[in-house]
Amino acid sequence: MQRNVKIVIFLSLINFAGALWPVTALVNRIEPFVLGLPFFLFWTTLWILVCFFNLLLCYLLWDKREDRRP
């Protein structure tokens, strides 16, 4: 397996881990407020941004030449 594919799999697992039940249960609270948002809303917004950048990296790392057929 190519190195880029391993990185893409790792980034995908990070995206998946942020939405798992045990993780969200740990951050499901109102206080502390971060940037004027309750902590759970801040966590959700943060994971949306993290997922966006991870997916952007996955897109850039994925070898598109691999999908071409001769």
ZABAFI-395305 format. One record per atom (N, C-alpha, C): x, y, z; residue number from 1; atom name; residue in one letter. Coordinates in steps of 0.001 Angstrom, whole numbers, plus 524288, in hexadecimal, padded with zeros to 5 digits. Example, Ala and Ser with C-alpha at 12.3 -4.5 7.8 and 13.67 -1.06 7.14 Angstrom:
BEGIN
<rec px="83386" py="7E9C6" pz="81E78" n="1" atom="N" res="A"/>
<rec px="8300C" py="7EE6C" pz="81E78" n="1" atom="CA" res="A"/>
<rec px="83390" py="7F31C" pz="81E78" n="1" atom="C" res="A"/>
<rec px="83232" py="7F736" pz="81BA8" n="2" atom="N" res="S"/>
<rec px="83566" py="7FBDC" pz="81BE4" n="2" atom="CA" res="S"/>
<rec px="83264" py="8001E" pz="81EBE" n="2" atom="C" res="S"/>
***
This chain:
BEGIN
<rec px="8034E" py="7FB6A" pz="80000" n="1" atom="N" res="M"/>
<rec px="80000" py="80000" pz="80000" n="1" atom="CA" res="M"/>
<rec px="8037E" py="804DA" pz="80000" n="1" atom="C" res="M"/>
<rec px="801FA" py="808B0" pz="7FCFC" n="2" atom="N" res="Q"/>
<rec px="80510" py="80D74" pz="7FC9E" n="2" atom="CA" res="Q"/>
<rec px="8049F" py="810AA" pz="80197" n="2" atom="C" res="Q"/>
<rec px="80883" py="813EC" pz="80269" n="3" atom="N" res="R"/>
<rec px="808A5" py="8172C" pz="80719" n="3" atom="CA" res="R"/>
<rec px="80404" py="81AF0" pz="80738" n="3" atom="C" res="R"/>
<rec px="802A3" py="81D36" pz="802BF" n="4" atom="N" res="N"/>
<rec px="7FE42" py="820E4" pz="8028C" n="4" atom="CA" res="N"/>
<rec px="7F923" py="81E4E" pz="8040A" n="4" atom="C" res="N"/>
<rec px="7F874" py="8196D" pz="80278" n="5" atom="N" res="V"/>
<rec px="7F39E" py="816A8" pz="803C1" n="5" atom="CA" res="V"/>
<rec px="7F347" py="815CC" pz="809A3" n="5" atom="C" res="V"/>
<rec px="7F79B" py="8149E" pz="80C1F" n="6" atom="N" res="K"/>
<rec px="7F7A4" py="813E9" pz="811D0" n="6" atom="CA" res="K"/>
<rec px="7F642" py="81900" pz="81499" n="6" atom="C" res="K"/>
<rec px="7F83A" py="81D5A" pz="8129D" n="7" atom="N" res="I"/>
<rec px="7F6FD" py="8226E" pz="814ED" n="7" atom="CA" res="I"/>
<rec px="7F134" py="823A7" pz="81441" n="7" atom="C" res="I"/>
<rec px="7EF0D" py="82278" pz="80FBD" n="8" atom="N" res="V"/>
<rec px="7E97B" py="82367" pz="80EBE" n="8" atom="CA" res="V"/>
<rec px="7E628" py="8201E" pz="81273" n="8" atom="C" res="V"/>
<rec px="7E797" py="81B44" pz="81345" n="9" atom="N" res="I"/>
<rec px="7E4AF" py="817E7" pz="816E1" n="9" atom="CA" res="I"/>
<rec px="7E505" py="81A0E" pz="81C6B" n="9" atom="C" res="I"/>
<rec px="7E998" py="81BC5" pz="81E0D" n="10" atom="N" res="F"/>
<rec px="7EA47" py="81DFB" pz="82346" n="10" atom="CA" res="F"/>
<rec px="7E6FA" py="822E5" pz="823FC" n="10" atom="C" res="F"/>
<rec px="7E6F9" py="82663" pz="82027" n="11" atom="N" res="L"/>
<rec px="7E3D4" py="82B25" pz="82082" n="11" atom="CA" res="L"/>
<rec px="7DE01" py="829E6" pz="820A4" n="11" atom="C" res="L"/>
<rec px="7DC65" py="825EF" pz="81DD2" n="12" atom="N" res="S"/>
<rec px="7D6EA" py="82456" pz="81DE4" n="12" atom="CA" res="S"/>
<rec px="7D564" py="82231" pz="82337" n="12" atom="C" res="S"/>
<rec px="7D8E5" py="81F58" pz="825B5" n="13" atom="N" res="L"/>
<rec px="7D7D1" py="81D52" pz="82AF1" n="13" atom="CA" res="L"/>
<rec px="7D778" py="821B3" pz="82EF5" n="13" atom="C" res="L"/>
<rec px="7DA8B" py="825CB" pz="82E42" n="14" atom="N" res="I"/>
<rec px="7DA28" py="82A54" pz="831BE" n="14" atom="CA" res="I"/>
<rec px="7D4C7" py="82CD7" pz="8313B" n="14" atom="C" res="I"/>
<rec px="7D2E7" py="82D6A" pz="82C6E" n="15" atom="N" res="N"/>
<rec px="7CDAD" py="82F9C" pz="82B95" n="15" atom="CA" res="N"/>
<rec px="7C98B" py="82C40" pz="82E37" n="15" atom="C" res="N"/>
<rec px="7CA11" py="8272D" pz="82DC1" n="16" atom="N" res="F"/>
<rec px="7C647" py="82396" pz="8300D" n="16" atom="CA" res="F"/>
<rec px="7C672" py="823CA" pz="83604" n="16" atom="C" res="F"/>
<rec px="7CB1A" py="82433" pz="83845" n="17" atom="N" res="A"/>
<rec px="7CBB3" py="8241F" pz="83DF3" n="17" atom="CA" res="A"/>
<rec px="7C92F" py="828DC" pz="8408D" n="17" atom="C" res="A"/>
<rec px="7C927" py="82D4A" pz="83DF9" n="18" atom="N" res="G"/>
<rec px="7C6E4" py="831F7" pz="8404F" n="18" atom="CA" res="G"/>
<rec px="7C108" py="831B8" pz="840F2" n="18" atom="C" res="G"/>
<rec px="7BE7B" py="82E50" pz="83E09" n="19" atom="N" res="A"/>
<rec px="7B8C9" py="82DF3" pz="83E3F" n="19" atom="CA" res="A"/>
<rec px="7B6DF" py="8293D" pz="84157" n="19" atom="C" res="A"/>
<rec px="7BA62" py="82631" pz="84385" n="20" atom="N" res="L"/>
<rec px="7B8C9" py="8218C" pz="8466E" n="20" atom="CA" res="L"/>
<rec px="7B605" py="82305" pz="84B78" n="20" atom="C" res="L"/>
<rec px="7B2AA" py="81F94" pz="84D49" n="21" atom="N" res="W"/>
<rec px="7AF93" py="820A2" pz="851E8" n="21" atom="CA" res="W"/>
<rec px="7B2D3" py="821B6" pz="856CF" n="21" atom="C" res="W"/>
<rec px="7B6C5" py="81E9C" pz="8581C" n="22" atom="N" res="P"/>
<rec px="7B995" py="81FC7" pz="85D00" n="22" atom="CA" res="P"/>
<rec px="7BC33" py="82520" pz="85CF8" n="22" atom="C" res="P"/>
<rec px="7BE0F" py="826CF" pz="85882" n="23" atom="N" res="V"/>
<rec px="7C0AF" py="82BE5" pz="85841" n="23" atom="CA" res="V"/>
<rec px="7BCBC" py="83046" pz="858F5" n="23" atom="C" res="V"/>
<rec px="7B860" py="82FEC" pz="8564A" n="24" atom="N" res="T"/>
<rec px="7B475" py="83416" pz="856C7" n="24" atom="CA" res="T"/>
<rec px="7B1F7" py="8341D" pz="85C2D" n="24" atom="C" res="T"/>
<rec px="7B1AD" py="82FA3" pz="85EB9" n="25" atom="N" res="A"/>
<rec px="7AF8E" py="82F7A" pz="86407" n="25" atom="CA" res="A"/>
<rec px="7B32D" py="8324C" pz="867D8" n="25" atom="C" res="A"/>
<rec px="7B835" py="83228" pz="866EA" n="26" atom="N" res="L"/>
<rec px="7BBED" py="834D3" pz="86A5C" n="26" atom="CA" res="L"/>
<rec px="7BBA4" py="83AC0" pz="869D9" n="26" atom="C" res="L"/>
<rec px="7BA4B" py="83CAA" pz="8654E" n="27" atom="N" res="V"/>
<rec px="7BA38" py="84257" pz="86478" n="27" atom="CA" res="V"/>
<rec px="7B4AF" py="8448F" pz="8649C" n="27" atom="C" res="V"/>
<rec px="7B0D6" py="84171" pz="865EB" n="28" atom="N" res="N"/>
<rec px="7AB6B" py="84330" pz="865FA" n="28" atom="CA" res="N"/>
<rec px="7AA4E" py="84649" pz="86AF3" n="28" atom="C" res="N"/>
<rec px="7ABDC" py="84B34" pz="86AE1" n="29" atom="N" res="R"/>
<rec px="7AAE3" py="84EAD" pz="86F4D" n="29" atom="CA" res="R"/>
<rec px="7AA5F" py="85441" pz="86D59" n="29" atom="C" res="R"/>
<rec px="7A812" py="8577C" pz="87078" n="30" atom="N" res="I"/>
<rec px="7A73E" py="85CE9" pz="86EEA" n="30" atom="CA" res="I"/>
<rec px="7AC0C" py="86030" pz="87026" n="30" atom="C" res="I"/>
<rec px="7AE30" py="85F7D" pz="874CA" n="31" atom="N" res="E"/>
<rec px="7B2B7" py="8629A" pz="87659" n="31" atom="CA" res="E"/>
<rec px="7B79F" py="85F62" pz="875D5" n="31" atom="C" res="E"/>
<rec px="7BBE2" py="8617C" pz="8747C" n="32" atom="N" res="P"/>
<rec px="7BD2D" py="866FA" pz="873D6" n="32" atom="CA" res="P"/>
<rec px="7BB5C" py="86911" pz="86E91" n="32" atom="C" res="P"/>
<rec px="7BAA6" py="86E25" pz="86E5D" n="33" atom="N" res="F"/>
<rec px="7B966" py="870B0" pz="8696C" n="33" atom="CA" res="F"/>
<rec px="7BE7C" py="871C7" pz="86684" n="33" atom="C" res="F"/>
<rec px="7BE92" py="87084" pz="8618D" n="34" atom="N" res="V"/>
<rec px="7C329" py="8717F" pz="85E4D" n="34" atom="CA" res="V"/>
<rec px="7C15A" py="874DC" pz="859BA" n="34" atom="C" res="V"/>
<rec px="7C3B1" py="8796F" pz="8593B" n="35" atom="N" res="L"/>
<rec px="7C239" py="87D33" pz="8552E" n="35" atom="CA" res="L"/>
<rec px="7BC65" py="87E80" pz="85563" n="35" atom="C" res="L"/>
<rec px="7BA3D" py="87E97" pz="85A0C" n="36" atom="N" res="G"/>
<rec px="7B4C1" py="87FE1" pz="85AC9" n="36" atom="CA" res="G"/>
<rec px="7B102" py="87B6D" pz="859B3" n="36" atom="C" res="G"/>
<rec px="7B309" py="876D4" pz="85886" n="37" atom="N" res="L"/>
<rec px="7AFC6" py="87248" pz="8575C" n="37" atom="CA" res="L"/>
<rec px="7B011" py="86E60" pz="85BD3" n="37" atom="C" res="L"/>
<rec px="7ABCA" py="86BA7" pz="85CE3" n="38" atom="N" res="P"/>
<rec px="7AC2B" py="86748" pz="86088" n="38" atom="CA" res="P"/>
<rec px="7B02B" py="86351" pz="85E7E" n="38" atom="C" res="P"/>
<rec px="7B2A5" py="86076" pz="8620A" n="39" atom="N" res="F"/>
<rec px="7B702" py="85D1C" pz="8608E" n="39" atom="CA" res="F"/>
<rec px="7B580" py="85911" pz="85C75" n="39" atom="C" res="F"/>
<rec px="7B0DF" py="856B4" pz="85CF1" n="40" atom="N" res="F"/>
<rec px="7AF56" py="852AF" pz="85928" n="40" atom="CA" res="F"/>
<rec px="7AE9A" py="854FF" pz="853B6" n="40" atom="C" res="F"/>
<rec px="7AC6A" py="859A8" pz="85362" n="41" atom="N" res="L"/>
<rec px="7ABC6" py="85C38" pz="84E4C" n="41" atom="CA" res="L"/>
<rec px="7B112" py="85DB8" pz="84BFF" n="41" atom="C" res="L"/>
<rec px="7B4A4" py="85F82" pz="84F52" n="42" atom="N" res="F"/>
<rec px="7B9F4" py="860A3" pz="84D89" n="42" atom="CA" res="F"/>
<rec px="7BC98" py="85BAD" pz="84B95" n="42" atom="C" res="F"/>
<rec px="7BBFE" py="85755" pz="84E64" n="43" atom="N" res="W"/>
<rec px="7BE51" py="85251" pz="84CD4" n="43" atom="CA" res="W"/>
<rec px="7BC3F" py="85094" pz="84785" n="43" atom="C" res="W"/>
<rec px="7B72C" py="8510D" pz="846BF" n="44" atom="N" res="T"/>
<rec px="7B4CB" py="84F84" pz="841CA" n="44" atom="CA" res="T"/>
<rec px="7B6D7" py="852E9" pz="83D53" n="44" atom="C" res="T"/>
<rec px="7B724" py="85802" pz="83E3A" n="45" atom="N" res="T"/>
<rec px="7B931" py="85B91" pz="83A43" n="45" atom="CA" res="T"/>
<rec px="7BEEC" py="85A6E" pz="8391D" n="45" atom="C" res="T"/>
<rec px="7C1EB" py="85957" pz="83D26" n="46" atom="N" res="L"/>
<rec px="7C76B" py="85805" pz="83C70" n="46" atom="CA" res="L"/>
<rec px="7C806" py="85319" pz="83929" n="46" atom="C" res="L"/>
<rec px="7C4CA" py="84F20" pz="83A22" n="47" atom="N" res="W"/>
<rec px="7C53E" py="84A44" pz="83729" n="47" atom="CA" res="W"/>
<rec px="7C377" py="84AE6" pz="83189" n="47" atom="C" res="W"/>
<rec px="7BFDF" py="84E6F" pz="8308E" n="48" atom="N" res="I"/>
<rec px="7BE6D" py="84F89" pz="82B20" n="48" atom="CA" res="I"/>
<rec px="7C321" py="851C6" pz="8283A" n="48" atom="C" res="I"/>
<rec px="7C5EE" py="85555" pz="82AB9" n="49" atom="N" res="L"/>
<rec px="7CA9B" py="85799" pz="82849" n="49" atom="CA" res="L"/>
<rec px="7CEF8" py="85392" pz="827B8" n="49" atom="C" res="L"/>
<rec px="7CFCD" py="8505F" pz="82BBA" n="50" atom="N" res="V"/>
<rec px="7D3D7" py="84C4F" pz="82B75" n="50" atom="CA" res="V"/>
<rec px="7D299" py="84877" pz="82716" n="50" atom="C" res="V"/>
<rec px="7CDB4" py="846D8" pz="826AE" n="51" atom="N" res="C"/>
<rec px="7CC2F" py="84334" pz="82286" n="51" atom="CA" res="C"/>
<rec px="7CCEB" py="845A0" pz="81D26" n="51" atom="C" res="C"/>
<rec px="7CBA8" py="84A99" pz="81C9E" n="52" atom="N" res="F"/>
<rec px="7CC63" py="84D37" pz="8179A" n="52" atom="CA" res="F"/>
<rec px="7D21A" py="84D18" pz="815EF" n="52" atom="C" res="F"/>
<rec px="7D596" py="84E97" pz="8197F" n="53" atom="N" res="F"/>
<rec px="7DB1F" py="84EB7" pz="81817" n="53" atom="CA" res="F"/>
<rec px="7DD5E" py="8493E" pz="81755" n="53" atom="C" res="F"/>
<rec px="7DB88" py="84575" pz="81A5D" n="54" atom="N" res="N"/>
<rec px="7DD48" py="84015" pz="8198A" n="54" atom="CA" res="N"/>
<rec px="7DB8B" py="83E07" pz="8143A" n="54" atom="C" res="N"/>
<rec px="7D6BD" py="83F20" pz="812CA" n="55" atom="N" res="L"/>
<rec px="7D4E1" py="83D5F" pz="80DAC" n="55" atom="CA" res="L"/>
<rec px="7D7B3" py="84030" pz="8093C" n="55" atom="C" res="L"/>
<rec px="7D901" py="84518" pz="80A0E" n="56" atom="N" res="L"/>
<rec px="7DC0C" py="847F5" pz="8062D" n="56" atom="CA" res="L"/>
<rec px="7E173" py="8457F" pz="80582" n="56" atom="C" res="L"/>
<rec px="7E3EF" py="8441C" pz="809D9" n="57" atom="N" res="L"/>
<rec px="7E8FD" py="84175" pz="80987" n="57" atom="CA" res="L"/>
<rec px="7E882" py="83C24" pz="806EC" n="57" atom="C" res="L"/>
<rec px="7E45E" py="83950" pz="80827" n="58" atom="N" res="C"/>
<rec px="7E38A" py="83439" pz="805A2" n="58" atom="CA" res="C"/>
<rec px="7E2FE" py="834E0" pz="7FFC0" n="58" atom="C" res="C"/>
<rec px="7E02E" py="838CF" pz="7FE21" n="59" atom="N" res="Y"/>
<rec px="7DF7A" py="839C3" pz="7F889" n="59" atom="CA" res="Y"/>
<rec px="7E4AB" py="83B07" pz="7F5EA" n="59" atom="C" res="Y"/>
<rec px="7E7D6" py="83E32" pz="7F884" n="60" atom="N" res="L"/>
<rec px="7ECD4" py="83FB7" pz="7F636" n="60" atom="CA" res="L"/>
<rec px="7F0CB" py="83B42" pz="7F639" n="60" atom="C" res="L"/>
<rec px="7F07F" py="837CD" pz="7FA0C" n="61" atom="N" res="L"/>
<rec px="7F441" py="83386" pz="7FA6F" n="61" atom="CA" res="L"/>
<rec px="7F2DC" py="82EDC" pz="7F709" n="61" atom="C" res="L"/>
<rec px="7EDE8" py="82E57" pz="7F5DE" n="62" atom="N" res="W"/>
<rec px="7EC37" py="829BB" pz="7F2F6" n="62" atom="CA" res="W"/>
<rec px="7EEA8" py="829C2" pz="7ED84" n="62" atom="C" res="W"/>
<rec px="7F0E2" py="8257F" pz="7EC0C" n="63" atom="N" res="D"/>
<rec px="7F37B" py="8251E" pz="7E6FC" n="63" atom="CA" res="D"/>
<rec px="7EF5E" py="8243D" pz="7E2CA" n="63" atom="C" res="D"/>
<rec px="7EE47" py="82840" pz="7DFC5" n="64" atom="N" res="K"/>
<rec px="7EA36" py="827DD" pz="7DBC9" n="64" atom="CA" res="K"/>
<rec px="7EBF2" py="8248C" pz="7D732" n="64" atom="C" res="K"/>
<rec px="7F106" py="82421" pz="7D66F" n="65" atom="N" res="R"/>
<rec px="7F2F8" py="820E3" pz="7D226" n="65" atom="CA" res="R"/>
<rec px="7F1C0" py="81B21" pz="7D315" n="65" atom="C" res="R"/>
<rec px="7F0F7" py="819AC" pz="7D7EF" n="66" atom="N" res="E"/>
<rec px="7EFD1" py="8143F" pz="7D93C" n="66" atom="CA" res="E"/>
<rec px="7EA8C" py="81288" pz="7D6FA" n="66" atom="C" res="E"/>
<rec px="7E6F1" py="8163A" pz="7D66A" n="67" atom="N" res="D"/>
<rec px="7E1B9" py="814F5" pz="7D487" n="67" atom="CA" res="D"/>
<rec px="7E176" py="8148A" pz="7CE98" n="67" atom="C" res="D"/>
<rec px="7E569" py="81663" pz="7CBDB" n="68" atom="N" res="R"/>
<rec px="7E557" py="81634" pz="7C627" n="68" atom="CA" res="R"/>
<rec px="7E62F" py="810A5" pz="7C444" n="68" atom="C" res="R"/>
<rec px="7E379" py="80F52" pz="7C030" n="69" atom="N" res="R"/>
<rec px="7E425" py="80A24" pz="7BDD1" n="69" atom="CA" res="R"/>
<rec px="7E72A" py="80ABC" pz="7B8BD" n="69" atom="C" res="R"/>
<rec px="7EACF" py="8073C" pz="7B7BC" n="70" atom="N" res="P"/>
<rec px="7EDF5" py="807BB" pz="7B2EE" n="70" atom="CA" res="P"/>
<rec px="7EAE0" py="806AF" pz="7ADFD" n="70" atom="C" res="P"/>
***
